[in-house]
């Protein structure tokens, strides 16, 4: 389920992003903007809010805050802002990225169009293909693609009583 038109979801951690991506319906696209007030940009929150539709979930990470900065640094971002990343659920890895000066409204619209075509093609295979794709993501990606701490060995040991 996508947010209402014009709303942007604030993201402050990888777990929050994964939870929001899991809520999206097949055939939708997620657009995540990493931004800061101090960064000069052609593309910002105002432009992102205008993009939000039923099939496009827009999210933002404010790198000007402590949590946002830590998250951006943990995913290797921060030296050039803004950064726009595109995700096609059920995948939790970005498929396209625009950084710094290349991140302008025209480039974002072009990348968005490509991602929407890809999402529509992925969703047109039916529910079985979607489930196979999601399973393939978890099988190929290891514990990092599972939500929360499902793959955490320490948590598993504690749960089984070996701790």
LUMPAMI-670352 format. One line per 3 residues: number of its first residue (from 1); their letters; for each residue x, y, z of C-alpha. Coordinates in Angstrom, 1 decimal. Layout:
<atoms>
NUM> a> X Y Z ~ ...
</atoms>
This chain:
<atoms>
1> xxx> 0.0 0.0 0.0 ~ 1.4 3.4 -1.0 ~ 1.0 6.5 1.0
4> xxx> -1.5 9.2 0.1 ~ -0.6 11.4 -2.8 ~ 1.8 14.2 -1.8
7> xxx> 3.1 12.5 1.4 ~ 6.7 11.6 1.9 ~ 7.7 8.9 4.5
10> xxx> 10.7 9.8 6.7 ~ 13.3 7.1 6.9 ~ 16.0 7.0 9.6
13> xxx> 17.4 3.4 9.4 ~ 17.7 0.4 7.2 ~ 15.0 -1.4 9.2
16> xxx> 12.5 1.4 8.6 ~ 13.2 1.3 4.9 ~ 12.8 -2.5 4.8
19> xxx> 9.4 -2.2 6.7 ~ 8.2 0.4 4.3 ~ 9.3 -1.5 1.2
22> xxx> 7.5 -4.6 2.5 ~ 4.2 -2.7 2.6 ~ 4.3 -1.9 -1.1
25> xxx> 2.2 -3.8 -3.6 ~ 3.8 -5.6 -6.5 ~ 4.2 -3.3 -9.5
28> xxx> 5.0 -0.2 -7.4 ~ 8.2 1.7 -7.1 ~ 9.9 3.3 -4.1
31> xxx> 12.0 6.5 -4.5 ~ 14.3 7.4 -1.6 ~ 15.8 10.9 -1.4
34> xxx> 18.9 11.5 0.8 ~ 19.1 15.2 1.4 ~ 20.2 17.9 3.8
37> xxx> 19.3 21.6 4.2 ~ 22.9 22.6 3.8 ~ 23.3 20.9 0.4
40> xxx> 22.5 22.9 -2.7 ~ 20.3 20.8 -5.0 ~ 18.1 21.0 -8.1
43> xxx> 16.0 18.2 -6.7 ~ 14.6 18.3 -3.1 ~ 11.7 17.5 -0.9
46> xxx> 9.3 19.8 -2.7 ~ 9.9 18.0 -6.0 ~ 9.7 14.6 -4.3
49> xxx> 6.3 15.4 -2.8 ~ 4.9 16.2 -6.3 ~ 5.9 12.8 -7.6
52> xxx> 4.0 10.7 -5.0 ~ 1.2 8.5 -6.5 ~ -0.5 5.2 -5.8
55> xxx> 2.2 3.3 -7.6 ~ 5.1 5.4 -6.3 ~ 6.1 5.6 -2.6
58> xxx> 8.4 8.5 -1.9 ~ 10.6 8.4 1.1 ~ 13.3 10.8 2.4
61> xxx> 16.4 10.6 4.6 ~ 17.4 13.9 6.2 ~ 21.2 13.6 6.3
64> xxx> 21.2 16.8 8.4 ~ 20.0 14.8 11.5 ~ 22.2 12.5 13.5
67> xxx> 20.1 9.4 12.7 ~ 19.9 10.3 9.0 ~ 23.7 11.0 8.8
70> xxx> 24.5 7.6 10.5 ~ 22.2 5.8 8.1 ~ 23.6 7.6 5.0
73> xxx> 27.1 6.8 6.1 ~ 26.3 3.2 6.7 ~ 25.1 2.8 3.1
76> xxx> 28.1 4.6 1.7 ~ 26.5 8.0 1.1 ~ 27.2 11.5 2.3
79> xxx> 29.9 13.2 0.3 ~ 27.6 14.3 -2.5 ~ 24.0 15.2 -2.0
82> xxx> 21.3 14.9 -3.0 ~ 21.1 11.2 -3.8 ~ 17.9 9.5 -5.2
85> xxx> 17.7 5.7 -5.1 ~ 15.0 3.7 -6.7 ~ 13.7 0.3 -5.4
88> xxx> 11.3 -2.2 -6.9 ~ 9.7 -4.4 -4.3 ~ 10.1 -7.2 -3.2
91> xxx> 13.8 -6.4 -3.6 ~ 15.5 -4.4 -0.8 ~ 18.5 -3.3 -2.9
94> xxx> 18.3 -0.2 -5.0 ~ 18.2 -0.7 -8.8 ~ 19.2 2.8 -9.8
97> xxx> 20.8 5.8 -8.2 ~ 21.3 9.5 -9.1 ~ 24.0 11.4 -7.2
100> xxx> 24.8 15.1 -6.8 ~ 24.7 17.3 -10.0 ~ 23.1 14.4 -12.0
103> xxx> 20.2 14.4 -9.7 ~ 17.8 16.9 -11.4 ~ 14.0 16.7 -12.0
106> xxx> 14.4 15.5 -15.6 ~ 16.9 12.8 -14.7 ~ 14.7 11.6 -11.8
109> xxx> 11.6 11.5 -14.1 ~ 13.5 9.5 -16.7 ~ 14.8 7.0 -14.1
112> xxx> 11.4 6.8 -12.6 ~ 9.8 5.9 -15.9 ~ 12.3 3.1 -16.4
115> xxx> 11.7 1.8 -12.9 ~ 7.9 1.9 -13.4 ~ 8.3 -0.1 -16.6
118> xxx> 10.5 -2.7 -14.9 ~ 8.0 -2.9 -11.9 ~ 5.1 -3.4 -14.3
121> xxx> 7.0 -6.2 -16.1 ~ 7.9 -7.9 -12.9 ~ 4.4 -7.7 -11.5
124> xxx> 2.8 -9.0 -14.7 ~ 4.0 -12.5 -14.2 ~ 1.5 -13.2 -11.5
127> xxx> 1.7 -14.1 -7.9 ~ 3.8 -17.2 -8.3 ~ 6.5 -15.2 -10.1
130> xxx> 6.4 -12.5 -7.4 ~ 6.8 -15.2 -4.6 ~ 9.6 -16.9 -6.6
133> xxx> 11.3 -13.5 -6.9 ~ 11.0 -12.7 -3.2 ~ 12.3 -16.2 -2.3
136> xxx> 15.2 -15.8 -4.7 ~ 16.1 -12.4 -3.1 ~ 16.2 -14.0 0.4
139> xxx> 18.0 -17.2 -0.8 ~ 20.7 -15.3 -2.8 ~ 21.1 -12.4 -0.4
142> xxx> 21.5 -14.3 2.9 ~ 20.4 -12.9 6.2 ~ 20.9 -9.3 5.1
145> xxx> 17.7 -9.3 3.0 ~ 15.5 -10.7 5.7 ~ 13.5 -8.2 7.8
148> xxx> 14.6 -7.2 11.3 ~ 16.9 -9.7 13.1 ~ 15.7 -13.0 11.6
151> xxx> 19.2 -13.9 10.4 ~ 21.0 -12.9 13.6 ~ 22.9 -15.9 14.8
154> xxx> 23.2 -14.5 18.4 ~ 19.4 -14.1 18.6 ~ 18.9 -17.6 17.3
157> xxx> 21.3 -19.0 19.9 ~ 19.5 -17.2 22.7 ~ 16.1 -18.4 21.4
160> xxx> 17.4 -22.0 21.3 ~ 18.9 -21.8 24.8 ~ 22.6 -22.0 23.8
163> x> 23.6 -18.5 25.0
</atoms>
